[in-house]
Amino acid sequence: MPDGGAFDGPLGVVSAFAALDELRGRDARFTRPLGIVNFGDEEGARFGLACVGSRLTAGQLTREQAHRLTDGEGVTMPRAMETAGYDPDAIGPDPERLARIGAFVELHVEQGRALDLSGDRVGIASAIWPHGRWRFDFRGEANHAGTTRLADRRDPMLSYAETVLAARREAELAGAVATFGKIAVEPNGVNAIPSLVRGWLDSRAADQDSLDAVVAGVEKAAGEYAAAHGVELAVVRESFTPVVEFDHALRDELARILGKDTGLTVPVLGTGAGHDAGILSGSIPTAMLFVRNPTGVSHSPAESATEDDCVAGVLALADVLEGLACT
């Protein structure tokens, strides 16, 4: 994603290969096949839909739907794939491969400070909060910034700005989170009143009712602000993922494996961030390991993890894989 960190995603991929090296060093004998997978476009930063690769594999996104995706410059996904040397017609659901998978375990740097606060290097995921993305289109009237009286303006930026503040209020009331982090403005001139302000809302909550309350409250406020400024409003839900409860039996098995020799209890924590493991959970048993993030910063170049914690994550993943695939 734009200005993302060095650990969100890459840590899981590198750790998977490092864990495999660790198991070879232990002379582990596999009784079940073990595979490493890296899904493409997990963030969805370019085409607006997160976890495209895993959604395609799980059948939650059809080839036809994927082919209709476009980026901010109007480039379609097929065209982008062809430019990168890939065949856009080769993508699609793969139920036969999924049926051969007994368990999927994803390692990820924690996107938050729960482990830092608890003093633990590694944690196990319990669930992913329900979350989604909504596009708010505020349409007004373009005009000259220097000659148009305030009373004569139909300025969609005012409605958008008030809606951003409303999102913060609604999230605080519900104990949830809501963020307008992306905006597009037309004609996007310093001396022009906008004709269109398009903003994307990302909202997440611990339960569905809280999330529904936040989004409904933001939409209601946006409609009232738009009407007050003579602006038209359209709201489109671009993506949505319901709450994901990771497979309890697999989660408990991870906890048993990691505490077997140490006697320690590995913390189990929820997360507001979406992951490929969450998408696949509807088809196969999935679980997640988190590696401590000392600052909690994510989706930023300031994202970090210490080498010792990363090594602890690799060893935990190796222990889990050994427990699942070597017995």
C-alpha positions as MATLAB code, in Angstrom:
seq = 'MPDGGAFDGPLGVVSAFAALDELRGRDARFTRPLGIVNFGDEEGARFGLACVGSRLTAGQLTREQAHRLTDGEGVTMPRAMETAGYDPDAIGPDPERLARIGAFVELHVEQGRALDLSGDRVGIASAIWPHGRWRFDFRGEANHAGTTRLADRRDPMLSYAETVLAARREAELAGAVATFGKIAVEPNGVNAIPSLVRGWLDSRAADQDSLDAVVAGVEKAAGEYAAAHGVELAVVRESFTPVVEFDHALRDELARILGKDTGLTVPVLGTGAGHDAGILSGSIPTAMLFVRNPTGVSHSPAESATEDDCVAGVLALADVLEGLACT';
ca = [
       0.000    0.000    0.000;
       1.145    3.651   -0.320;
       3.867    4.371    2.261;
       3.275    1.016    3.977;
       5.653   -0.558    6.450;
       8.328   -3.181    5.896;
       6.720   -5.844    8.117;
       3.011   -5.942    7.188;
       2.968   -8.885    4.760;
       6.698   -9.395    4.113;
       7.308  -10.639    7.674;
       4.843  -13.485    7.148;
       6.374  -14.519    3.832;
       9.988  -14.392    5.065;
       9.071  -16.119    8.330;
       7.437  -18.990    6.448;
      10.676  -19.768    4.599;
      12.735  -19.233    7.758;
      10.458  -21.636    9.654;
      10.953  -24.226    6.918;
      14.748  -23.841    7.276;
      14.353  -24.246   11.046;
      12.395  -27.480   10.571;
      15.059  -28.813    8.207;
      17.660  -27.983   10.850;
      15.642  -30.007   13.340;
      15.547  -32.873   10.844;
      11.759  -32.803   11.078;
       9.934  -35.631    9.307;
       6.712  -34.506    7.688;
       3.738  -36.856    7.743;
       1.619  -34.312    5.904;
       2.526  -32.087    2.927;
       3.507  -28.519    3.753;
       3.149  -25.581    1.382;
       3.996  -21.869    1.485;
       1.679  -19.404   -0.240;
       1.801  -15.662   -0.812;
      -1.507  -14.193   -2.002;
      -1.415  -11.144   -4.255;
      -3.116   -7.795   -3.581;
      -3.950   -8.394    0.074;
      -4.172   -4.676    0.855;
      -6.372   -3.778   -2.105;
      -4.724   -0.357   -2.261;
      -4.808   -0.159   -6.046;
      -8.185   -1.646   -7.012;
     -10.139   -0.844   -3.849;
     -10.923   -4.435   -2.818;
      -8.828   -6.100   -0.130;
      -7.571   -9.699   -0.312;
      -8.227  -10.141   -4.016;
      -5.954  -13.186   -4.301;
      -7.506  -15.131   -1.435;
     -11.034  -14.043   -2.404;
     -10.458  -15.450   -5.893;
      -9.092  -18.709   -4.514;
     -12.002  -19.123   -2.096;
     -14.627  -18.263   -4.701;
     -15.708  -15.075   -2.918;
     -14.697  -13.126   -6.020;
     -15.379  -14.426   -9.510;
     -13.062  -13.966  -12.463;
     -15.674  -11.758  -14.104;
     -15.932   -9.536  -11.019;
     -12.152   -9.275  -10.795;
     -11.945   -8.312  -14.462;
     -14.284   -5.378  -13.796;
     -12.064   -3.896  -11.094;
     -10.313   -0.654  -12.038;
      -7.778    1.544  -10.288;
      -7.953    5.289   -9.747;
      -6.654    5.961  -13.253;
      -9.175    3.676  -14.944;
      -6.728    0.811  -15.572;
      -8.503   -2.539  -15.341;
      -7.085   -5.445  -13.395;
      -6.675   -7.594  -16.550;
      -4.680   -4.828  -18.216;
      -2.493   -4.392  -15.127;
      -1.881   -8.148  -14.946;
      -0.922   -8.332  -18.607;
       1.487   -5.411  -18.172;
       3.102   -7.304  -15.278;
       3.393  -10.469  -17.370;
       0.478  -12.442  -15.917;
      -2.486  -14.117  -17.596;
      -5.757  -12.529  -16.341;
      -7.749  -15.513  -17.603;
      -5.826  -17.910  -15.349;
      -7.296  -16.505  -12.130;
     -10.377  -17.846  -10.421;
     -11.681  -20.178   -7.698;
      -9.657  -23.294   -6.946;
     -11.934  -25.562   -4.855;
      -9.885  -28.687   -5.564;
      -6.735  -27.183   -4.111;
      -8.610  -25.790   -1.129;
     -10.092  -29.204   -0.423;
      -6.577  -30.618   -0.013;
      -5.642  -28.130    2.725;
      -6.091  -29.352    6.276;
      -5.084  -26.097    7.974;
      -3.835  -22.628    7.000;
      -1.646  -20.695    9.454;
      -0.682  -17.076    8.788;
       1.989  -15.165   10.683;
       1.682  -11.383   10.798;
       3.190   -8.477   12.670;
       0.625   -7.239   15.182;
      -1.205   -4.122   14.036;
      -1.645   -2.678   17.482;
       0.047   -2.694   20.906;
      -1.676   -5.526   22.782;
       1.461   -7.698   22.872;
       3.685   -4.780   23.742;
       1.437   -3.937   26.670;
       1.269   -7.551   27.859;
       5.013   -8.140   27.417;
       4.545  -11.149   25.125;
       6.560  -11.715   21.959;
       3.942  -13.817   20.154;
       0.146  -14.081   20.285;
      -2.660  -16.070   18.702;
      -5.597  -14.472   16.896;
      -9.106  -15.112   18.188;
     -11.201  -13.217   15.641;
     -11.213  -10.443   13.048;
     -13.675   -7.631   13.595;
     -16.362   -7.070   10.950;
     -15.214   -4.285    8.665;
     -15.886   -2.631    5.335;
     -15.289    0.285    3.001;
     -17.895    2.792    1.905;
     -17.512    5.489   -0.773;
     -19.233    8.823   -0.143;
     -19.782   10.997   -3.247;
     -20.654   14.620   -2.509;
     -21.648   16.478   -5.707;
     -21.928   20.234   -5.698;
     -21.189   22.981   -8.195;
     -17.780   24.061   -9.418;
     -17.215   27.783   -9.339;
     -14.586   30.470   -8.901;
     -13.084   30.556   -5.410;
     -12.483   34.307   -5.573;
     -15.701   35.624   -7.062;
     -18.468   33.362   -5.727;
     -20.246   34.620   -2.623;
     -20.333   32.193    0.288;
     -24.123   32.317    0.227;
     -24.193   31.281   -3.438;
     -21.937   28.246   -3.082;
     -22.823   24.567   -3.289;
     -19.528   23.406   -1.846;
     -19.285   19.632   -1.316;
     -16.050   20.026    0.650;
     -18.004   21.481    3.576;
     -20.315   18.471    3.700;
     -17.364   16.113    3.447;
     -15.438   17.869    6.236;
     -18.425   17.747    8.573;
     -18.935   14.066    7.737;
     -15.330   13.278    8.700;
     -15.971   14.772   12.131;
     -19.268   12.886   12.382;
     -17.464    9.615   11.704;
     -15.161   10.247   14.649;
     -18.108   11.004   16.934;
     -20.073    7.925   15.866;
     -17.058    5.661   16.319;
     -16.398    6.990   19.813;
     -20.020    6.426   20.811;
     -19.938    2.803   19.588;
     -16.473    1.914   20.864;
     -15.457    1.286   17.260;
     -13.110    2.881   14.726;
     -13.913    4.893   11.617;
     -11.502    6.574    9.224;
     -11.732    8.719    6.118;
      -8.218    8.154    4.782;
      -8.641    8.624    1.049;
     -10.154   11.512   -0.887;
     -10.536   12.529   -4.536;
     -11.540   16.056   -5.546;
     -12.717   17.484   -8.874;
     -11.580   19.719  -10.460;
      -8.911   19.789   -7.722;
      -7.815   23.368   -8.253;
      -6.593   25.758   -5.576;
      -8.822   28.550   -6.888;
     -11.862   26.390   -7.678;
     -14.811   25.350   -5.544;
     -15.070   21.573   -6.017;
     -17.820   19.994   -8.058;
     -17.173   16.570   -6.530;
     -15.593   15.385   -3.310;
     -15.292   11.619   -3.050;
     -14.205   10.170    0.280;
     -13.727    6.584    1.396;
     -14.826    5.488    4.864;
     -13.141    2.526    6.541;
     -15.016    1.371    9.631;
     -14.515   -1.599   11.970;
     -16.072   -2.756   15.228;
     -15.984   -5.679   17.611;
     -19.496   -6.760   16.605;
     -21.897   -6.308   13.701;
     -24.462   -4.199   15.575;
     -21.825   -1.654   16.564;
     -20.501   -1.445   13.014;
     -24.026   -1.006   11.607;
     -24.676    1.757   14.115;
     -21.524    3.633   13.130;
     -22.133    3.465    9.388;
     -25.817    4.348    9.725;
     -24.924    7.319   11.899;
     -22.299    8.561    9.445;
     -24.669    8.185    6.487;
     -27.434   10.049    8.338;
     -25.112   12.900    9.254;
     -23.694   13.082    5.717;
     -27.212   13.318    4.281;
     -28.134   16.144    6.626;
     -24.947   18.092    5.871;
     -25.368   17.588    2.130;
     -28.943   18.858    2.230;
     -27.905   21.896    4.238;
     -25.305   22.868    1.612;
     -27.385   22.045   -1.481;
     -25.168   19.075   -2.281;
     -26.145   15.667   -3.686;
     -24.969   12.566   -1.828;
     -24.481    8.968   -2.960;
     -23.082    6.217   -0.730;
     -21.727    2.958   -2.152;
     -20.505    0.010   -0.090;
     -17.418   -1.160   -1.942;
     -16.431   -4.076    0.277;
     -17.517   -5.809    3.454;
     -16.245   -8.678    5.573;
     -18.348  -10.045    8.462;
     -16.817  -11.057   11.767;
     -14.375  -13.967   11.429;
     -14.040  -16.397   14.320;
     -10.936  -18.445   13.694;
     -11.362  -22.208   13.970;
     -11.529  -22.846   17.720;
     -10.057  -26.326   17.569;
      -7.086  -25.162   15.495;
      -6.616  -22.082   17.667;
      -6.600  -24.236   20.803;
      -4.140  -26.639   19.179;
      -1.755  -23.766   18.469;
      -1.981  -22.693   22.095;
      -1.312  -26.255   23.253;
       1.701  -26.640   20.962;
       3.263  -23.328   21.949;
       2.764  -23.952   25.658;
       3.790  -27.610   25.614;
       7.439  -27.215   26.579;
       7.337  -23.855   28.311;
       4.109  -24.138   30.266;
       3.391  -20.545   29.282;
      -0.011  -19.291   28.209;
       0.125  -17.592   24.819;
      -2.236  -14.586   24.737;
      -5.252  -14.807   22.452;
      -6.363  -11.489   20.995;
      -8.766  -10.081   18.450;
      -7.854   -7.691   15.669;
      -9.514   -5.025   13.600;
      -7.297   -5.744   10.586;
      -8.384   -7.997    7.734;
      -6.192  -10.861    6.522;
      -6.124  -13.634    3.929;
      -6.606  -16.129    6.769;
      -9.921  -14.467    7.500;
     -11.074  -14.835    3.904;
     -10.078  -18.498    3.750;
     -11.695  -19.287    7.116;
     -15.035  -19.812    5.397;
     -13.565  -22.703    3.401;
     -10.846  -24.303    5.546;
      -9.622  -24.206    9.178;
      -7.378  -21.160    9.601;
      -5.361  -19.593   12.412;
      -3.012  -16.657   12.900;
       0.112  -15.872   14.885;
       1.006  -12.284   15.763;
       4.512  -10.949   16.368;
       4.934   -8.059   18.802;
       5.006   -4.557   17.373;
       6.677   -2.252   19.951;
       5.005    0.924   18.723;
       1.738   -0.479   17.411;
       2.232    1.589   14.251;
       1.122   -0.103   11.023;
       0.451    0.942    7.429;
       3.290    3.420    7.890;
       7.067    3.435    7.323;
       7.388    3.692   11.128;
       6.080    0.135   11.527;
       8.683   -2.000   13.300;
       9.537   -5.219   15.099;
      12.762   -6.221   16.828;
      14.955   -8.982   15.448;
      14.502  -11.012   18.636;
      10.710  -10.829   18.318;
      10.851  -11.765   14.639;
      12.999  -14.783   15.516;
      10.512  -15.710   18.245;
       7.789  -15.585   15.616;
       9.750  -17.870   13.301;
      10.346  -20.389   16.091;
       6.684  -20.271   17.105;
       5.622  -20.865   13.505;
       8.107  -23.729   13.196;
       6.767  -25.288   16.409;
       3.218  -25.002   15.121;
       4.051  -26.484   11.715;
       5.956  -29.306   13.361;
       3.026  -30.018   15.608;
       0.540  -29.974   12.731;
       2.516  -31.594    9.903;
       4.995  -33.883   11.612;
       2.712  -35.930   13.860;
];
